[in-house]
Amino acid sequence: MSSTALTVEEVPVGVVLPLRSAVLRGGGPAGMAGDDDPATVHLAARTPDGAVVGVVRLAPAPCPWHAARAPWQLRGMATDPAARGTGAGRALVDAGLALVAARGGDLVWCDAREVAVGFYERTGFTVVTGPYDKPGIGPHLGMLVELPGR
Ligand SMILES: CC(C)(COP(=O)(O)OP(=O)(O)OC[C@H]1O[C@@H](n2cnc3c(N)ncnc32)[C@H](O)[C@@H]1OP(=O)(O)O)[C@@H](O)C(=O)NCCC(=O)NCCS
């Protein structure tokens, strides 16, 4: 599968929940507080046949580590294991950062699972904390990317 064949679009939360559940919640309930807030954005990456191979959520939220005028949080980042390494994750982050910038955001932050830190670094984020534990999930690091002003 070529990454150039992927499309990324804003979708209702119901579209992202199956992959979020399978990849991030072991098949369990995957809803998160704020999923239905009007400002929350859900993105899905699809192959030409319409299959959802990646999902992510972006929502305005104060950054715990860095002052910003209009910070947003990235959460629920997940790609189909069969599609890993084909650019779905990057396509989602690129689209997400562009969307946040277009909506006036100036910073995007995330609690990055330790195993995903390299991915976020490849897509423009910087580690800004030491490791911390999220009970039931494991070690995370705080990461962020500042967006160019408008
Ligand atoms: C992390 C994840 C979203 C990456 O998705 P992906 O579709 O494989 O990412 P891409 O194919 O777009 O990769 C983009 C770049 O990051 C690199 N990369 C991907 N996963 C990586 C990882 N875990 N560590 C280091 N680099 C990684 C790729 O090699 C690629 O590098 P390049 O710039 O040289 O081409 C995916 O592996 C996943 O869903 N993991 C399980 C859930 C998870 O940990 N989510 C994050 C929660 S914080």
py3Dmol code that shows the C-alpha trace and the ligand (Angstrom):
import py3Dmol

protein = """\
ATOM      1  CA  MET A   1       0.000   0.000   0.000  1.00  0.00           C
ATOM      2  CA  SER A   2       1.372   3.360  -0.911  1.00  0.00           C
ATOM      3  CA  SER A   3       1.001   6.240   1.515  1.00  0.00           C
ATOM      4  CA  THR A   4       0.101   8.474  -1.428  1.00  0.00           C
ATOM      5  CA  ALA A   5      -3.093   6.438  -1.824  1.00  0.00           C
ATOM      6  CA  LEU A   6      -4.296   7.367   1.650  1.00  0.00           C
ATOM      7  CA  THR A   7      -6.851  10.048   2.338  1.00  0.00           C
ATOM      8  CA  VAL A   8      -7.314  11.720   5.714  1.00  0.00           C
ATOM      9  CA  GLU A   9     -10.618  13.326   6.637  1.00  0.00           C
ATOM     10  CA  GLU A  10     -12.583  14.545   9.629  1.00  0.00           C
ATOM     11  CA  VAL A  11     -15.077  11.899  10.727  1.00  0.00           C
ATOM     12  CA  PRO A  12     -17.679  11.312  13.457  1.00  0.00           C
ATOM     13  CA  VAL A  13     -16.320   9.667  16.605  1.00  0.00           C
ATOM     14  CA  GLY A  14     -18.080   6.403  15.739  1.00  0.00           C
ATOM     15  CA  VAL A  15     -15.714   5.925  12.824  1.00  0.00           C
ATOM     16  CA  VAL A  16     -12.586   6.027  14.989  1.00  0.00           C
ATOM     17  CA  LEU A  17     -13.778   3.918  17.904  1.00  0.00           C
ATOM     18  CA  PRO A  18     -13.283   0.406  16.412  1.00  0.00           C
ATOM     19  CA  LEU A  19      -9.595   0.923  15.591  1.00  0.00           C
ATOM     20  CA  ARG A  20      -8.976   2.926  18.786  1.00  0.00           C
ATOM     21  CA  SER A  21     -10.478   0.051  20.755  1.00  0.00           C
ATOM     22  CA  ALA A  22      -8.574  -2.686  18.932  1.00  0.00           C
ATOM     23  CA  VAL A  23      -5.158  -0.976  19.075  1.00  0.00           C
ATOM     24  CA  LEU A  24      -5.241   1.053  22.288  1.00  0.00           C
ATOM     25  CA  ARG A  25      -7.815  -0.640  24.541  1.00  0.00           C
ATOM     26  CA  GLY A  26      -7.364  -4.343  23.821  1.00  0.00           C
ATOM     27  CA  GLY A  27     -10.810  -4.481  22.255  1.00  0.00           C
ATOM     28  CA  GLY A  28     -12.475  -2.821  25.239  1.00  0.00           C
ATOM     29  CA  PRO A  29     -14.462   0.406  25.542  1.00  0.00           C
ATOM     30  CA  ALA A  30     -12.603   3.212  23.828  1.00  0.00           C
ATOM     31  CA  GLY A  31     -14.615   6.346  24.414  1.00  0.00           C
ATOM     32  CA  MET A  32     -12.754   9.237  26.037  1.00  0.00           C
ATOM     33  CA  ALA A  33     -14.025  12.275  27.913  1.00  0.00           C
ATOM     34  CA  GLY A  34     -14.571  15.089  25.455  1.00  0.00           C
ATOM     35  CA  ASP A  35     -15.092  12.885  22.409  1.00  0.00           C
ATOM     36  CA  ASP A  36     -18.407  14.589  21.721  1.00  0.00           C
ATOM     37  CA  ASP A  37     -17.332  18.165  22.456  1.00  0.00           C
ATOM     38  CA  PRO A  38     -18.009  20.422  19.485  1.00  0.00           C
ATOM     39  CA  ALA A  39     -14.359  21.511  19.328  1.00  0.00           C
ATOM     40  CA  THR A  40     -12.998  17.955  19.323  1.00  0.00           C
ATOM     41  CA  VAL A  41     -11.806  16.688  15.952  1.00  0.00           C
ATOM     42  CA  HIS A  42     -11.572  13.042  14.926  1.00  0.00           C
ATOM     43  CA  LEU A  43      -9.526  12.126  11.867  1.00  0.00           C
ATOM     44  CA  ALA A  44      -9.421   8.855   9.950  1.00  0.00           C
ATOM     45  CA  ALA A  45      -6.948   7.693   7.296  1.00  0.00           C
ATOM     46  CA  ARG A  46      -8.535   5.491   4.668  1.00  0.00           C
ATOM     47  CA  THR A  47      -7.304   3.398   1.795  1.00  0.00           C
ATOM     48  CA  PRO A  48      -9.000   3.867  -1.589  1.00  0.00           C
ATOM     49  CA  ASP A  49     -11.426   1.040  -0.778  1.00  0.00           C
ATOM     50  CA  GLY A  50     -12.609   2.998   2.263  1.00  0.00           C
ATOM     51  CA  ALA A  51     -10.953   0.876   4.942  1.00  0.00           C
ATOM     52  CA  VAL A  52      -9.957   2.876   8.023  1.00  0.00           C
ATOM     53  CA  VAL A  53      -6.252   2.193   8.659  1.00  0.00           C
ATOM     54  CA  GLY A  54      -5.512   4.961  11.138  1.00  0.00           C
ATOM     55  CA  VAL A  55      -7.244   7.299  13.568  1.00  0.00           C
ATOM     56  CA  VAL A  56      -6.420  10.207  15.854  1.00  0.00           C
ATOM     57  CA  ARG A  57      -8.183  12.806  17.944  1.00  0.00           C
ATOM     58  CA  LEU A  58      -7.288  16.473  18.508  1.00  0.00           C
ATOM     59  CA  ALA A  59      -8.944  18.777  21.019  1.00  0.00           C
ATOM     60  CA  PRO A  60      -8.202  22.085  22.718  1.00  0.00           C
ATOM     61  CA  ALA A  61      -6.621  21.411  26.116  1.00  0.00           C
ATOM     62  CA  PRO A  62      -4.142  23.198  28.399  1.00  0.00           C
ATOM     63  CA  CYS A  63      -0.584  21.933  28.017  1.00  0.00           C
ATOM     64  CA  PRO A  64       0.823  20.681  31.349  1.00  0.00           C
ATOM     65  CA  TRP A  65       4.387  21.617  30.511  1.00  0.00           C
ATOM     66  CA  HIS A  66       4.534  24.697  28.301  1.00  0.00           C
ATOM     67  CA  ALA A  67       2.774  28.046  28.092  1.00  0.00           C
ATOM     68  CA  ALA A  68       0.789  28.533  24.924  1.00  0.00           C
ATOM     69  CA  ARG A  69      -1.961  30.848  23.714  1.00  0.00           C
ATOM     70  CA  ALA A  70      -4.099  28.076  22.178  1.00  0.00           C
ATOM     71  CA  PRO A  71      -2.830  24.580  23.023  1.00  0.00           C
ATOM     72  CA  TRP A  72      -4.387  21.372  21.667  1.00  0.00           C
ATOM     73  CA  GLN A  73      -3.908  17.780  22.791  1.00  0.00           C
ATOM     74  CA  LEU A  74      -3.388  14.837  20.444  1.00  0.00           C
ATOM     75  CA  ARG A  75      -4.847  11.553  21.740  1.00  0.00           C
ATOM     76  CA  GLY A  76      -6.031   8.192  20.516  1.00  0.00           C
ATOM     77  CA  MET A  77      -3.332   7.790  17.851  1.00  0.00           C
ATOM     78  CA  ALA A  78      -3.598   4.310  16.351  1.00  0.00           C
ATOM     79  CA  THR A  79      -2.886   2.636  13.040  1.00  0.00           C
ATOM     80  CA  ASP A  80      -3.866  -0.804  11.803  1.00  0.00           C
ATOM     81  CA  PRO A  81      -0.991  -3.206  12.547  1.00  0.00           C
ATOM     82  CA  ALA A  82      -1.206  -4.460   8.939  1.00  0.00           C
ATOM     83  CA  ALA A  83      -0.603  -0.920   7.676  1.00  0.00           C
ATOM     84  CA  ARG A  84       2.242   0.131   9.992  1.00  0.00           C
ATOM     85  CA  GLY A  85       5.183   1.834   8.389  1.00  0.00           C
ATOM     86  CA  THR A  86       3.245   2.877   5.305  1.00  0.00           C
ATOM     87  CA  GLY A  87       2.705   6.493   6.281  1.00  0.00           C
ATOM     88  CA  ALA A  88      -0.772   6.409   7.810  1.00  0.00           C
ATOM     89  CA  GLY A  89       0.445   7.728  11.146  1.00  0.00           C
ATOM     90  CA  ARG A  90       2.429  10.532   9.540  1.00  0.00           C
ATOM     91  CA  ALA A  91      -0.496  11.451   7.292  1.00  0.00           C
ATOM     92  CA  LEU A  92      -2.748  11.759  10.343  1.00  0.00           C
ATOM     93  CA  VAL A  93      -0.280  13.874  12.331  1.00  0.00           C
ATOM     94  CA  ASP A  94       0.429  16.136   9.350  1.00  0.00           C
ATOM     95  CA  ALA A  95      -3.281  16.636   8.731  1.00  0.00           C
ATOM     96  CA  GLY A  96      -3.921  17.138  12.432  1.00  0.00           C
ATOM     97  CA  LEU A  97      -1.243  19.798  12.839  1.00  0.00           C
ATOM     98  CA  ALA A  98      -2.494  21.615   9.740  1.00  0.00           C
ATOM     99  CA  LEU A  99      -6.045  21.505  11.047  1.00  0.00           C
ATOM    100  CA  VAL A 100      -5.047  22.824  14.478  1.00  0.00           C
ATOM    101  CA  ALA A 101      -3.058  25.652  12.895  1.00  0.00           C
ATOM    102  CA  ALA A 102      -6.010  26.512  10.653  1.00  0.00           C
ATOM    103  CA  ARG A 103      -8.219  26.717  13.754  1.00  0.00           C
ATOM    104  CA  GLY A 104      -5.834  29.082  15.509  1.00  0.00           C
ATOM    105  CA  GLY A 105      -3.929  26.613  17.680  1.00  0.00           C
ATOM    106  CA  ASP A 106      -0.268  27.332  18.365  1.00  0.00           C
ATOM    107  CA  LEU A 107       0.889  24.132  20.094  1.00  0.00           C
ATOM    108  CA  VAL A 108       0.030  20.416  20.048  1.00  0.00           C
ATOM    109  CA  TRP A 109       1.040  18.148  22.927  1.00  0.00           C
ATOM    110  CA  CYS A 110       0.592  14.492  23.773  1.00  0.00           C
ATOM    111  CA  ASP A 111       1.286  11.854  26.402  1.00  0.00           C
ATOM    112  CA  ALA A 112       3.432   9.610  24.196  1.00  0.00           C
ATOM    113  CA  ARG A 113       3.705   5.934  24.965  1.00  0.00           C
ATOM    114  CA  GLU A 114       7.404   5.208  25.318  1.00  0.00           C
ATOM    115  CA  VAL A 115       7.251   2.804  22.358  1.00  0.00           C
ATOM    116  CA  ALA A 116       5.815   5.560  20.153  1.00  0.00           C
ATOM    117  CA  VAL A 117       8.291   8.333  21.056  1.00  0.00           C
ATOM    118  CA  GLY A 118      10.373   7.668  17.917  1.00  0.00           C
ATOM    119  CA  PHE A 119       7.284   8.000  15.757  1.00  0.00           C
ATOM    120  CA  TYR A 120       6.366  11.362  17.258  1.00  0.00           C
ATOM    121  CA  GLU A 121       9.942  12.561  16.903  1.00  0.00           C
ATOM    122  CA  ARG A 122       9.802  11.623  13.210  1.00  0.00           C
ATOM    123  CA  THR A 123       6.636  13.700  12.845  1.00  0.00           C
ATOM    124  CA  GLY A 124       7.972  16.857  14.498  1.00  0.00           C
ATOM    125  CA  PHE A 125       7.386  16.473  18.221  1.00  0.00           C
ATOM    126  CA  THR A 126      10.032  16.986  20.916  1.00  0.00           C
ATOM    127  CA  VAL A 127      10.299  15.208  24.273  1.00  0.00           C
ATOM    128  CA  VAL A 128       9.810  17.712  27.109  1.00  0.00           C
ATOM    129  CA  THR A 129       9.512  15.490  30.203  1.00  0.00           C
ATOM    130  CA  GLY A 130      11.083  12.490  31.806  1.00  0.00           C
ATOM    131  CA  PRO A 131       9.197   9.190  31.826  1.00  0.00           C
ATOM    132  CA  TYR A 132       5.990   8.901  33.857  1.00  0.00           C
ATOM    133  CA  ASP A 133       3.629   6.011  34.358  1.00  0.00           C
ATOM    134  CA  LYS A 134       0.011   5.836  33.295  1.00  0.00           C
ATOM    135  CA  PRO A 135      -1.591   3.111  35.382  1.00  0.00           C
ATOM    136  CA  GLY A 136      -2.663   0.165  33.271  1.00  0.00           C
ATOM    137  CA  ILE A 137      -0.911   1.455  30.157  1.00  0.00           C
ATOM    138  CA  GLY A 138       2.745   1.928  31.036  1.00  0.00           C
ATOM    139  CA  PRO A 139       5.534   4.474  30.651  1.00  0.00           C
ATOM    140  CA  HIS A 140       4.912   7.719  28.760  1.00  0.00           C
ATOM    141  CA  LEU A 141       6.852  10.864  27.922  1.00  0.00           C
ATOM    142  CA  GLY A 142       5.469  14.348  27.410  1.00  0.00           C
ATOM    143  CA  MET A 143       5.972  15.613  23.874  1.00  0.00           C
ATOM    144  CA  LEU A 144       4.940  18.733  22.003  1.00  0.00           C
ATOM    145  CA  VAL A 145       5.292  20.653  18.790  1.00  0.00           C
ATOM    146  CA  GLU A 146       4.883  24.413  18.479  1.00  0.00           C
ATOM    147  CA  LEU A 147       3.073  25.590  15.375  1.00  0.00           C
ATOM    148  CA  PRO A 148       4.104  28.582  13.287  1.00  0.00           C
ATOM    149  CA  GLY A 149       2.081  31.688  14.121  1.00  0.00           C
ATOM    150  CA  ARG A 150      -0.495  32.932  11.692  1.00  0.00           C
TER     151      ARG A 150
END
"""
ligand_1 = """\
48
LIG
C 2.852 4.662 16.615
C 1.998 4.386 15.376
C 0.763 5.281 15.405
C 2.832 4.714 14.125
O 1.993 4.579 12.978
P 2.569 4.196 11.511
O 1.376 4.250 10.598
O 3.352 2.954 11.567
O 3.530 5.429 11.239
P 4.185 5.894 9.823
O 4.213 4.736 8.892
O 3.476 7.117 9.340
O 5.660 6.276 10.279
C 6.195 7.603 10.214
C 7.665 7.526 10.578
O 7.790 7.124 11.955
C 8.580 5.937 12.028
N 7.993 5.118 13.095
C 6.769 4.558 13.128
N 6.569 3.934 14.313
C 7.691 4.125 15.031
C 8.088 3.730 16.347
N 7.261 3.053 17.150
N 9.331 4.125 16.772
C 10.148 4.829 15.972
N 9.809 5.240 14.712
C 8.609 4.884 14.267
C 8.443 5.296 10.668
O 9.534 4.437 10.396
C 8.428 6.495 9.772
O 9.753 6.975 9.627
P 10.274 7.745 8.324
O 10.007 9.174 8.611
O 11.705 7.434 8.273
O 9.505 7.225 7.150
C 1.583 2.880 15.297
O 2.727 2.076 15.380
C 0.601 2.444 16.376
O -0.628 2.568 16.213
N 1.143 1.896 17.487
C 0.307 1.324 18.569
C -0.501 2.396 19.281
C 0.354 3.490 19.865
O 1.385 3.258 20.490
N -0.140 4.742 19.665
C 0.496 5.902 20.217
C -0.060 6.128 21.589
S 0.705 7.514 22.383
"""
view = py3Dmol.view(width=600, height=400)
view.addModel(protein, "pdb")
view.setStyle({"model": 0}, {"cartoon": {"style": "trace"}})
view.addModel(ligand_1, "xyz")
view.setStyle({"model": 1}, {"stick": {}})
view.zoomTo()
view.show()
